[in-house]
């Protein structure tokens, strides 16, 4: 049963990745945008929020669990006190020309701290470097699959390891060093009209050329589909890793007028 779930989710991931790449394919052209507008809005949760997904700390508790909680959040769904959903990627679909790349630098720098990936959602421009390091005095191994495929060990603290992300699309990150709860998502993107919602669920896309666009809200998903067998490369033992349900997307149409603000709000939930 577990193998069937894993195969099904692998197929869903591949189909989703192909859909994303297809939706974002084509050459993006940088132009001078003198009369651009702004798209801002929120992503909010409807109804009761599901229970937070947690996982038992099974390795290096002195590093991974300094507060002695024994369980850590899998960070799949973060709903603020006013219903805002953090860590949602909002982007313009099929835009062919616009401003130069100006995505936030902190979204392309990954730290492994207390056995968490920080930030949990990464945005890396196509052909730019993802810079990675570990603040933990234990072995982490970042395994990537999807639009990028790497398996990188981090035996030393604060040592920078960089890799160029050449293919647009979704990349799943996990630890092959036995810290099976560690997970993050990276979007390698071909244009700058992407944003990640903050803890209030807010986002903003700036200097958008006038026109009508489809605005997409993408969330990694918040369900747990089961567990799969994994391998701890350090202890050479078999362990169990959580399997997550597939990502979710929503779309709205918006018309941007010269030098004017536009608003798009998403309401998401289990229904």
C-alpha positions, 0 to 999 in steps of 0.5 A: 500500500505504501509503495502504491501511494509513493508511486502515485504521488511521484506521478502527481509530482511529475505531472505537476512539474510538467504542467508548471514548466509548460505554463512558464515556458517561453523566452521572457524579455526584459523591457523598460516598464515606465507605466507599470501597475501594482498587484497586491492582495492576500491569501486567506484560509476559510473554515477551521484550520486543520491540525498542524502536522508534526513529526517525532524527533528521532535523531540528534535531539540536542541539536534538532530539539533544544527546547525538549518538545520531542515533536517538530512542525512539518511547516506545511500549513501556517495560518496566522491569527487573522486567517492569512496563509503564509508560504504561498507562492503567487505569480503571473502566468504566461507573462512574456515581457516586463521588468528585470529580475528583482526577486528577494535575495534571502529566498535563494539562500538556504540555511539548515538550522535546528534541523529545519530548512530556512526559509521553507519556501525558496524562489531562485531565478533560472540560471542563478545560484542557490547558496546553501549552508548548515548551522548545525553541528551534525551531518545534513545531506540535501537531496533535491528532485524535480527540476534540479537533482542533487545530493549534497552533504554538509559535514561542516558548519557554515560552509557555503555550497552553491549550485546553479539552477538551470531548469525552471520548475518545482524542486523538492528538498529533503534531508538524507542524513536521517532528519526525515522531517526536514522538507522545503520547496523551491521554485526555479522561475523564469521571470520576476513576477513571483512573491511569497506570502508573509505571515499575514498572507499578504503579497505584492507584485510591482511594476507590472506592465498594463494588461490582463493576466492570470494570477496563480496562487500555489501552495505546497499542500498540507496533507500527510499521505503516509510514510515511506522507507528511507535510508540514513546515510550516516547510520546506514539504517532504514527509517521512515519518511513522511509523504505529503499530498500534492500541491494545490493551485488557484487562479484569478484574472486581473487587469492592470492599468498604467500606474494604478494599483490592482487587488487580487484576494484568494480564499483557500481551504479544504473544500 
